[in-house]
Amino acid sequence: MAEEPAARPPAVAGHFYPATASGLARQVDALLDAVEVPDGAPLAQAYVVPHAGYRYSGPTAAQVYARLRPHAGRIDRVVLLGPSHYVPLTGCAVPAAARWRTPLGEIPVDVSGAQALLRDARVVADDAPHLAEHSIEVQLPFLQRILPAGVPVLPVACGQCTPDELAVTIAAALASGPAGTVLLCSTDLSHYLDEDAARAQDERTTRAVLELAAERIGVRDACGVFGLRGLVGWARLRGLRAQLLHRCTSADTAGDRSRVVGYAAFALDAQR
C-alpha cells in the first residue's frame, strides 16, 4: 500500500497571518466581527476573495466569510481556485496531499473530488504548485473559524487556460461533490500602481466582473486572472448575477499610496 503524502504544512504562517493558533484565531475573529452582514444575506454559489496578508486584504476577505458564517451548517465542501504564483502551470493542479495544515490545525482535502478532476487532461495531481503558494492557504484559517471541523476543501491551482476550459473544470469540480458546495476564487486586482491609477483600473475590472465579461479582464488586471476569467465565464453560462461586496486598495489598510495593490470581494449567485 502506498504511503499517504504528509499533510501540506503552512507556507506563510508568521508572514501573511499570525503563526500561533491563539493570535490567528483572534485576528480572524476580529476581522469577521467587524463586518455588518445585511439581514437575510443569502448563501451565494460562488465568491471572489483576495489573498494578501491579513493586514492588507483581511477586511475585504472577511466580507465573504462573514456572509458564509450564518450558513455554516449548509456548507459541506469548499472548492478553492487560486493562481500559481511561483510554479509555471498550464491547466490546473490539484494536490496529492490529503490534508493541509495551518496553525489552527488540519483541514481535509476532498480527495475523491480531486481524483474526479483528473479525468480531465487539463488537470494534474501535483503538490509542487501548492507548496509555497499563499493564494489558497490564506483562505483556510477563515474557513476553520466559521465551519464545523472536518468540512473538506478542494484546492485547485489555476495556470494558463481559457475561460471556457476552466469553466468546464469548475463544472466538473462542483459536480464531483455534495450539493452544499461553495466555490471561492482567490485573486487580488491591480498590482503596484499609484492609488489613482489602481482605482481606475480596478473600476474597469469590477465592471467586467459585474457584467460577466471575461474577455475584458486583462492579464495585468488580476494576479488570479485565469481563475477569475474562468469563474466569470462559468457564471455567465449559468445565468448568475455578480454583486460587489467590497473593494479597496492596500493604501486604505496600510497607508502607502504610491505603490498599491487592489482588493475586491464579489458574490455570484442566481438572479433574484
KOLNUSE-641638 format. One record per residue (C-alpha): residue in one letter; x, y, z; residue number from 1. Coordinates in nm, 4 decimals. Each point is the difference from the previous one (the first is absolute). Layout:
N
<r code="A" X="X" Y="Y" Z="Z" pos="NUM"/>
...
//
This chain:
272
<r code="M" X="0.0000" Y="0.0000" Z="0.0000" pos="1"/>
<r code="A" X="0.1358" Y="0.3412" Z="-0.0991" pos="2"/>
<r code="E" X="0.0828" Y="0.2308" Z="0.2877" pos="3"/>
<r code="E" X="-0.2362" Y="0.2965" Z="0.0350" pos="4"/>
<r code="P" X="0.1737" Y="0.3315" Z="-0.0738" pos="5"/>
<r code="A" X="0.0688" Y="0.2093" Z="0.3078" pos="6"/>
<r code="A" X="-0.2297" Y="0.2893" Z="0.0783" pos="7"/>
<r code="R" X="0.0942" Y="0.3115" Z="-0.1933" pos="8"/>
<r code="P" X="0.1561" Y="0.2374" Z="0.2577" pos="9"/>
<r code="P" X="-0.0778" Y="0.3722" Z="0.0122" pos="10"/>
<r code="A" X="0.2313" Y="0.2036" Z="-0.2205" pos="11"/>
<r code="V" X="-0.0818" Y="0.3550" Z="0.1109" pos="12"/>
<r code="A" X="-0.0909" Y="-0.0286" Z="0.3706" pos="13"/>
<r code="G" X="0.1775" Y="0.2793" Z="0.1863" pos="14"/>
<r code="H" X="0.0179" Y="0.2035" Z="-0.3200" pos="15"/>
<r code="F" X="-0.3461" Y="0.0383" Z="-0.1519" pos="16"/>
<r code="Y" X="-0.1765" Y="-0.0833" Z="0.3267" pos="17"/>
<r code="P" X="0.0959" Y="-0.0844" Z="0.3615" pos="18"/>
<r code="A" X="0.1979" Y="-0.3183" Z="0.0619" pos="19"/>
<r code="T" X="-0.1686" Y="-0.0864" Z="0.3305" pos="20"/>
<r code="A" X="-0.3450" Y="-0.1513" Z="0.0271" pos="21"/>
<r code="S" X="-0.1137" Y="0.2513" Z="0.2626" pos="22"/>
<r code="G" X="0.1250" Y="0.3025" Z="-0.1909" pos="23"/>
<r code="L" X="-0.1431" Y="-0.1256" Z="-0.3283" pos="24"/>
<r code="A" X="-0.3401" Y="-0.0768" Z="0.1516" pos="25"/>
<r code="R" X="-0.0161" Y="0.3449" Z="0.1590" pos="26"/>
<r code="Q" X="0.0863" Y="0.1786" Z="-0.3229" pos="27"/>
<r code="V" X="-0.2419" Y="-0.1984" Z="-0.2158" pos="28"/>
<r code="D" X="-0.2847" Y="0.0374" Z="0.2504" pos="29"/>
<r code="A" X="0.0602" Y="0.3756" Z="0.0260" pos="30"/>
<r code="L" X="-0.0095" Y="0.0352" Z="-0.3776" pos="31"/>
<r code="L" X="-0.3232" Y="-0.1988" Z="-0.0203" pos="32"/>
<r code="D" X="-0.1669" Y="0.1855" Z="0.2854" pos="33"/>
<r code="A" X="0.0758" Y="0.3356" Z="-0.1617" pos="34"/>
<r code="V" X="-0.2242" Y="-0.0831" Z="-0.2990" pos="35"/>
<r code="E" X="-0.3642" Y="0.1007" Z="0.0079" pos="36"/>
<r code="V" X="-0.1796" Y="-0.2662" Z="-0.2039" pos="37"/>
<r code="P" X="-0.3363" Y="0.1144" Z="-0.1390" pos="38"/>
<r code="D" X="-0.2977" Y="-0.1820" Z="0.1477" pos="39"/>
<r code="G" X="-0.1021" Y="-0.2918" Z="-0.2170" pos="40"/>
<r code="A" X="0.3185" Y="0.0002" Z="-0.2070" pos="41"/>
<r code="P" X="-0.0194" Y="-0.3268" Z="-0.1976" pos="42"/>
<r code="L" X="0.2646" Y="-0.2652" Z="-0.0396" pos="43"/>
<r code="A" X="0.1296" Y="0.0585" Z="-0.3525" pos="44"/>
<r code="Q" X="0.1272" Y="-0.2716" Z="-0.2295" pos="45"/>
<r code="A" X="0.3416" Y="0.1624" Z="-0.0436" pos="46"/>
<r code="Y" X="0.2136" Y="0.2841" Z="0.1282" pos="47"/>
<r code="V" X="0.3135" Y="0.1907" Z="-0.0945" pos="48"/>
<r code="V" X="0.2334" Y="0.0642" Z="0.2930" pos="49"/>
<r code="P" X="0.3465" Y="0.1621" Z="0.0261" pos="50"/>
<r code="H" X="0.3114" Y="-0.1707" Z="0.1326" pos="51"/>
<r code="A" X="0.2562" Y="0.2489" Z="0.1283" pos="52"/>
<r code="G" X="0.1280" Y="0.0196" Z="0.3560" pos="53"/>
<r code="Y" X="-0.2847" Y="0.0481" Z="0.2433" pos="54"/>
<r code="R" X="0.1119" Y="0.3520" Z="0.0946" pos="55"/>
<r code="Y" X="-0.0530" Y="0.1000" Z="-0.3632" pos="56"/>
<r code="S" X="-0.2938" Y="-0.1984" Z="-0.1413" pos="57"/>
<r code="G" X="-0.1436" Y="-0.1632" Z="0.3123" pos="58"/>
<r code="P" X="-0.2890" Y="0.2476" Z="0.0349" pos="59"/>
<r code="T" X="-0.1050" Y="-0.0633" Z="-0.3609" pos="60"/>
<r code="A" X="0.0326" Y="-0.3786" Z="0.0316" pos="61"/>
<r code="A" X="-0.2073" Y="0.0118" Z="0.3184" pos="62"/>
<r code="Q" X="-0.2891" Y="0.1432" Z="-0.2014" pos="63"/>
<r code="V" X="-0.0348" Y="-0.3431" Z="-0.1608" pos="64"/>
<r code="Y" X="0.0573" Y="-0.2161" Z="0.3053" pos="65"/>
<r code="A" X="-0.2321" Y="0.2022" Z="0.2213" pos="66"/>
<r code="R" X="-0.2724" Y="-0.0747" Z="-0.2551" pos="67"/>
<r code="L" X="0.0842" Y="-0.3704" Z="0.0023" pos="68"/>
<r code="R" X="-0.0029" Y="-0.0237" Z="0.3802" pos="69"/>
<r code="P" X="-0.3806" Y="0.0094" Z="0.0506" pos="70"/>
<r code="H" X="-0.0345" Y="-0.2804" Z="-0.2573" pos="71"/>
<r code="A" X="0.2785" Y="-0.2202" Z="0.1364" pos="72"/>
<r code="G" X="-0.2339" Y="-0.2925" Z="0.0644" pos="73"/>
<r code="R" X="-0.0909" Y="-0.0112" Z="-0.3698" pos="74"/>
<r code="I" X="0.3573" Y="-0.0073" Z="-0.1297" pos="75"/>
<r code="D" X="0.1318" Y="-0.3522" Z="-0.0563" pos="76"/>
<r code="R" X="0.3050" Y="0.0770" Z="-0.2130" pos="77"/>
<r code="V" X="0.1958" Y="0.2960" Z="-0.1365" pos="78"/>
<r code="V" X="0.1676" Y="0.0064" Z="-0.3414" pos="79"/>
<r code="L" X="0.2901" Y="0.2477" Z="-0.0004" pos="80"/>
<r code="L" X="0.1456" Y="0.1399" Z="-0.3224" pos="81"/>
<r code="G" X="0.3298" Y="0.1854" Z="0.0290" pos="82"/>
<r code="P" X="0.2853" Y="0.1064" Z="-0.2264" pos="83"/>
<r code="S" X="0.3380" Y="-0.1678" Z="-0.0098" pos="84"/>
<r code="H" X="0.2306" Y="0.2942" Z="0.0742" pos="85"/>
<r code="Y" X="0.3273" Y="-0.1938" Z="0.0203" pos="86"/>
<r code="V" X="-0.0246" Y="-0.3123" Z="-0.2188" pos="87"/>
<r code="P" X="-0.0744" Y="0.0300" Z="-0.3743" pos="88"/>
<r code="L" X="-0.3207" Y="-0.1870" Z="-0.0713" pos="89"/>
<r code="T" X="-0.2160" Y="-0.0721" Z="-0.3017" pos="90"/>
<r code="G" X="-0.3482" Y="-0.1146" Z="0.0907" pos="91"/>
<r code="C" X="-0.0712" Y="-0.0821" Z="0.3647" pos="92"/>
<r code="A" X="0.1601" Y="-0.1956" Z="0.2826" pos="93"/>
<r code="V" X="-0.1702" Y="-0.1662" Z="0.2942" pos="94"/>
<r code="P" X="0.2106" Y="-0.1114" Z="0.2973" pos="95"/>
<r code="A" X="0.1093" Y="-0.3558" Z="0.0665" pos="96"/>
<r code="A" X="0.0051" Y="0.0719" Z="0.3754" pos="97"/>
<r code="A" X="-0.3194" Y="-0.1027" Z="0.1759" pos="98"/>
<r code="R" X="0.0290" Y="0.2618" Z="0.2768" pos="99"/>
<r code="W" X="0.1151" Y="0.3604" Z="0.0278" pos="100"/>
<r code="R" X="0.1162" Y="0.1527" Z="0.3262" pos="101"/>
<r code="T" X="-0.0180" Y="0.3493" Z="0.1489" pos="102"/>
<r code="P" X="0.0783" Y="0.1147" Z="0.3556" pos="103"/>
<r code="L" X="-0.3680" Y="-0.0751" Z="0.0739" pos="104"/>
<r code="G" X="0.0405" Y="-0.3679" Z="-0.0881" pos="105"/>
<r code="E" X="-0.0531" Y="-0.2230" Z="-0.3017" pos="106"/>
<r code="I" X="-0.2717" Y="0.0288" Z="-0.2606" pos="107"/>
<r code="P" X="-0.0848" Y="-0.2968" Z="-0.2244" pos="108"/>
<r code="V" X="0.0333" Y="0.0125" Z="-0.3770" pos="109"/>
<r code="D" X="-0.2884" Y="-0.1393" Z="-0.2043" pos="110"/>
<r code="V" X="0.2087" Y="-0.2826" Z="-0.1440" pos="111"/>
<r code="S" X="-0.2844" Y="-0.1590" Z="-0.1963" pos="112"/>
<r code="G" X="-0.0836" Y="0.3352" Z="-0.1574" pos="113"/>
<r code="A" X="0.3647" Y="0.0503" Z="-0.0942" pos="114"/>
<r code="Q" X="0.0141" Y="-0.3452" Z="-0.1562" pos="115"/>
<r code="A" X="-0.3154" Y="0.0708" Z="-0.1985" pos="116"/>
<r code="L" X="0.1625" Y="0.3071" Z="-0.1525" pos="117"/>
<r code="L" X="0.2944" Y="-0.2081" Z="-0.1200" pos="118"/>
<r code="R" X="-0.2253" Y="-0.1429" Z="-0.2704" pos="119"/>
<r code="D" X="0.0490" Y="0.3379" Z="-0.1692" pos="120"/>
<r code="A" X="0.3285" Y="0.0089" Z="-0.1930" pos="121"/>
<r code="R" X="0.0480" Y="0.3635" Z="0.1062" pos="122"/>
<r code="V" X="0.0180" Y="-0.0941" Z="0.3704" pos="123"/>
<r code="V" X="0.2952" Y="-0.1710" Z="0.1699" pos="124"/>
<r code="A" X="0.0701" Y="-0.1138" Z="0.3556" pos="125"/>
<r code="D" X="0.3075" Y="0.1930" Z="0.1094" pos="126"/>
<r code="D" X="0.0920" Y="0.1439" Z="0.3392" pos="127"/>
<r code="A" X="0.2761" Y="0.2212" Z="-0.1445" pos="128"/>
<r code="P" X="-0.2206" Y="0.2959" Z="-0.1042" pos="129"/>
<r code="H" X="-0.1609" Y="-0.0046" Z="0.3453" pos="130"/>
<r code="L" X="0.3021" Y="-0.0335" Z="0.2296" pos="131"/>
<r code="A" X="0.1095" Y="0.3650" Z="0.0168" pos="132"/>
<r code="E" X="-0.3275" Y="0.1471" Z="-0.1254" pos="133"/>
<r code="H" X="-0.1914" Y="0.2412" Z="0.2252" pos="134"/>
<r code="S" X="-0.3104" Y="0.0696" Z="-0.2100" pos="135"/>
<r code="I" X="-0.1959" Y="-0.2993" Z="0.1278" pos="136"/>
<r code="E" X="0.1780" Y="-0.0441" Z="0.3331" pos="137"/>
<r code="V" X="-0.1087" Y="0.3394" Z="0.1358" pos="138"/>
<r code="Q" X="-0.3660" Y="-0.0952" Z="-0.0496" pos="139"/>
<r code="L" X="0.0229" Y="-0.3032" Z="0.2274" pos="140"/>
<r code="P" X="0.0148" Y="0.1704" Z="0.3425" pos="141"/>
<r code="F" X="-0.3178" Y="0.1907" Z="-0.0843" pos="142"/>
<r code="L" X="-0.1699" Y="-0.3264" Z="-0.0940" pos="143"/>
<r code="Q" X="0.1282" Y="-0.1690" Z="0.3145" pos="144"/>
<r code="R" X="-0.1524" Y="0.2729" Z="0.2175" pos="145"/>
<r code="I" X="-0.3444" Y="-0.0062" Z="-0.1641" pos="146"/>
<r code="L" X="-0.0620" Y="-0.3612" Z="-0.1053" pos="147"/>
<r code="P" X="-0.0409" Y="-0.3181" Z="0.2027" pos="148"/>
<r code="A" X="0.3160" Y="-0.2075" Z="0.0309" pos="149"/>
<r code="G" X="0.0408" Y="-0.2530" Z="-0.2785" pos="150"/>
<r code="V" X="-0.1585" Y="0.1937" Z="-0.2869" pos="151"/>
<r code="P" X="0.2334" Y="-0.0791" Z="-0.2917" pos="152"/>
<r code="V" X="0.1549" Y="0.2344" Z="-0.2527" pos="153"/>
<r code="L" X="0.0965" Y="-0.0626" Z="-0.3598" pos="154"/>
<r code="P" X="0.2992" Y="0.2229" Z="-0.0858" pos="155"/>
<r code="V" X="0.0457" Y="0.0616" Z="-0.3730" pos="156"/>
<r code="A" X="0.3061" Y="0.1926" Z="-0.1186" pos="157"/>
<r code="C" X="-0.0856" Y="0.1730" Z="-0.3271" pos="158"/>
<r code="G" X="0.2626" Y="0.0564" Z="-0.2665" pos="159"/>
<r code="Q" X="-0.0296" Y="0.1138" Z="-0.3583" pos="160"/>
<r code="C" X="-0.3336" Y="-0.1009" Z="-0.1478" pos="161"/>
<r code="T" X="-0.2928" Y="0.1522" Z="-0.1831" pos="162"/>
<r code="P" X="-0.3194" Y="0.1054" Z="0.1782" pos="163"/>
<r code="D" X="-0.1874" Y="-0.2777" Z="-0.1779" pos="164"/>
<r code="E" X="0.2535" Y="-0.2621" Z="0.1081" pos="165"/>
<r code="L" X="-0.0158" Y="0.1059" Z="0.3628" pos="166"/>
<r code="A" X="-0.3787" Y="0.0251" Z="-0.0100" pos="167"/>
<r code="V" X="-0.0030" Y="-0.3709" Z="-0.0883" pos="168"/>
<r code="T" X="0.2351" Y="-0.0765" Z="0.2908" pos="169"/>
<r code="I" X="-0.2134" Y="0.2050" Z="0.2399" pos="170"/>
<r code="A" X="-0.3147" Y="-0.1821" Z="-0.1092" pos="171"/>
<r code="A" X="0.1746" Y="-0.3346" Z="0.0505" pos="172"/>
<r code="A" X="0.1280" Y="0.1032" Z="0.3437" pos="173"/>
<r code="L" X="-0.3477" Y="0.1003" Z="0.1129" pos="174"/>
<r code="A" X="-0.1579" Y="-0.3151" Z="-0.1454" pos="175"/>
<r code="S" X="0.2498" Y="-0.2222" Z="0.1841" pos="176"/>
<r code="G" X="-0.1229" Y="0.0919" Z="0.3487" pos="177"/>
<r code="P" X="-0.3053" Y="0.0685" Z="0.2129" pos="178"/>
<r code="A" X="-0.2684" Y="0.2566" Z="-0.0757" pos="179"/>
<r code="G" X="0.1221" Y="0.2126" Z="0.2904" pos="180"/>
<r code="T" X="0.3184" Y="0.1031" Z="-0.1823" pos="181"/>
<r code="V" X="0.1198" Y="0.3608" Z="-0.0068" pos="182"/>
<r code="L" X="0.2464" Y="0.1195" Z="-0.2632" pos="183"/>
<r code="L" X="0.2656" Y="0.2582" Z="0.0903" pos="184"/>
<r code="C" X="0.2278" Y="0.1707" Z="-0.2519" pos="185"/>
<r code="S" X="0.3086" Y="0.1535" Z="0.1595" pos="186"/>
<r code="T" X="0.1500" Y="0.3023" Z="-0.1737" pos="187"/>
<r code="D" X="0.1298" Y="0.3498" Z="0.0611" pos="188"/>
<r code="L" X="-0.0556" Y="0.2727" Z="-0.2587" pos="189"/>
<r code="S" X="0.2465" Y="0.2669" Z="-0.1210" pos="190"/>
<r code="H" X="0.3604" Y="-0.0179" Z="0.1167" pos="191"/>
<r code="Y" X="0.2475" Y="0.2753" Z="0.0883" pos="192"/>
<r code="L" X="-0.1669" Y="0.2950" Z="-0.1711" pos="193"/>
<r code="D" X="-0.0487" Y="0.3343" Z="0.1687" pos="194"/>
<r code="E" X="-0.3299" Y="0.0446" Z="0.1817" pos="195"/>
<r code="D" X="-0.1855" Y="0.1878" Z="-0.2737" pos="196"/>
<r code="A" X="0.1100" Y="-0.2348" Z="-0.2787" pos="197"/>
<r code="A" X="-0.0818" Y="-0.3058" Z="0.2101" pos="198"/>
<r code="R" X="-0.3510" Y="0.1198" Z="0.0773" pos="199"/>
<r code="A" X="-0.0667" Y="0.0766" Z="-0.3665" pos="200"/>
<r code="Q" X="0.1267" Y="-0.3391" Z="-0.1133" pos="201"/>
<r code="D" X="-0.1878" Y="-0.1848" Z="0.2748" pos="202"/>
<r code="E" X="-0.3200" Y="0.1830" Z="-0.0938" pos="203"/>
<r code="R" X="0.0309" Y="-0.1338" Z="-0.3552" pos="204"/>
<r code="T" X="0.0625" Y="-0.3508" Z="0.1305" pos="205"/>
<r code="T" X="-0.2950" Y="0.0290" Z="0.2359" pos="206"/>
<r code="R" X="-0.2282" Y="0.0973" Z="-0.2886" pos="207"/>
<r code="A" X="0.1227" Y="-0.2996" Z="-0.1991" pos="208"/>
<r code="V" X="-0.0792" Y="-0.2356" Z="0.2883" pos="209"/>
<r code="L" X="-0.3411" Y="0.1560" Z="0.0654" pos="210"/>
<r code="E" X="-0.0850" Y="-0.0261" Z="-0.3690" pos="211"/>
<r code="L" X="0.1432" Y="-0.3551" Z="-0.0183" pos="212"/>
<r code="A" X="0.2342" Y="0.1034" Z="-0.2794" pos="213"/>
<r code="A" X="0.3007" Y="-0.2287" Z="0.0439" pos="214"/>
<r code="E" X="0.1533" Y="0.1242" Z="-0.3242" pos="215"/>
<r code="R" X="0.0422" Y="0.3472" Z="0.1506" pos="216"/>
<r code="I" X="0.2155" Y="-0.1179" Z="0.2922" pos="217"/>
<r code="G" X="0.3614" Y="0.0560" Z="-0.1041" pos="218"/>
<r code="V" X="0.3034" Y="-0.1948" Z="0.1129" pos="219"/>
<r code="R" X="0.1200" Y="0.2945" Z="0.2109" pos="220"/>
<r code="D" X="-0.3404" Y="0.0652" Z="0.1549" pos="221"/>
<r code="A" X="0.0211" Y="-0.2856" Z="0.2527" pos="222"/>
<r code="C" X="0.2726" Y="-0.2376" Z="0.1148" pos="223"/>
<r code="G" X="-0.2574" Y="-0.2799" Z="-0.0021" pos="224"/>
<r code="V" X="-0.1132" Y="0.0962" Z="-0.3483" pos="225"/>
<r code="F" X="-0.0492" Y="-0.3535" Z="-0.1327" pos="226"/>
<r code="G" X="-0.2137" Y="-0.1064" Z="0.2945" pos="227"/>
<r code="L" X="-0.1957" Y="0.3252" Z="-0.0077" pos="228"/>
<r code="R" X="-0.0661" Y="-0.0212" Z="-0.3730" pos="229"/>
<r code="G" X="-0.1069" Y="-0.3614" Z="0.0345" pos="230"/>
<r code="L" X="-0.2309" Y="0.0790" Z="0.2906" pos="231"/>
<r code="V" X="-0.1593" Y="0.2888" Z="-0.1895" pos="232"/>
<r code="G" X="-0.0418" Y="-0.2174" Z="-0.3102" pos="233"/>
<r code="W" X="-0.1564" Y="-0.2788" Z="0.2058" pos="234"/>
<r code="A" X="-0.2342" Y="0.2479" Z="0.1717" pos="235"/>
<r code="R" X="-0.1111" Y="0.1380" Z="-0.3350" pos="236"/>
<r code="L" X="-0.0800" Y="-0.3486" Z="-0.1280" pos="237"/>
<r code="R" X="-0.2007" Y="-0.0619" Z="0.3167" pos="238"/>
<r code="G" X="-0.1918" Y="0.3256" Z="-0.0314" pos="239"/>
<r code="L" X="0.1274" Y="0.1256" Z="0.3348" pos="240"/>
<r code="R" X="0.0207" Y="0.3586" Z="0.1234" pos="241"/>
<r code="A" X="0.3126" Y="0.1564" Z="0.1500" pos="242"/>
<r code="Q" X="-0.0140" Y="0.2380" Z="0.2962" pos="243"/>
<r code="L" X="0.2867" Y="0.2131" Z="0.1309" pos="244"/>
<r code="L" X="0.0301" Y="-0.0428" Z="0.3774" pos="245"/>
<r code="H" X="0.3058" Y="0.2163" Z="0.0647" pos="246"/>
<r code="R" X="0.2965" Y="0.1529" Z="-0.1784" pos="247"/>
<r code="C" X="0.3065" Y="0.1866" Z="0.1240" pos="248"/>
<r code="T" X="0.3742" Y="0.0271" Z="-0.0478" pos="249"/>
<r code="S" X="0.2884" Y="-0.0634" Z="0.2337" pos="250"/>
<r code="A" X="0.0174" Y="0.3769" Z="0.0488" pos="251"/>
<r code="D" X="-0.3256" Y="-0.0240" Z="0.1960" pos="252"/>
<r code="T" X="0.1474" Y="-0.2531" Z="0.2410" pos="253"/>
<r code="A" X="0.3752" Y="0.0663" Z="-0.0075" pos="254"/>
<r code="G" X="0.0277" Y="0.3663" Z="-0.0954" pos="255"/>
<r code="D" X="0.2525" Y="0.0112" Z="-0.2871" pos="256"/>
<r code="R" X="-0.1757" Y="0.1560" Z="-0.3001" pos="257"/>
<r code="S" X="0.2926" Y="-0.0043" Z="-0.2425" pos="258"/>
<r code="R" X="0.0060" Y="-0.3762" Z="-0.0662" pos="259"/>
<r code="V" X="-0.3182" Y="-0.1863" Z="0.0844" pos="260"/>
<r code="V" X="-0.1800" Y="-0.3304" Z="-0.0593" pos="261"/>
<r code="G" X="-0.3735" Y="-0.0179" Z="-0.0640" pos="262"/>
<r code="Y" X="-0.2404" Y="-0.2334" Z="0.1797" pos="263"/>
<r code="A" X="-0.3635" Y="-0.0866" Z="-0.0640" pos="264"/>
<r code="A" X="-0.2633" Y="-0.2403" Z="0.1255" pos="265"/>
<r code="F" X="-0.2911" Y="-0.1122" Z="-0.2183" pos="266"/>
<r code="A" X="-0.2921" Y="-0.2392" Z="0.0381" pos="267"/>
<r code="L" X="-0.1361" Y="-0.1897" Z="-0.3013" pos="268"/>
<r code="D" X="-0.3421" Y="-0.1543" Z="0.0257" pos="269"/>
<r code="A" X="-0.3266" Y="-0.0639" Z="-0.1832" pos="270"/>
<r code="Q" X="-0.2096" Y="0.2967" Z="-0.1061" pos="271"/>
<r code="R" X="-0.2373" Y="0.1078" Z="0.2756" pos="272"/>
//
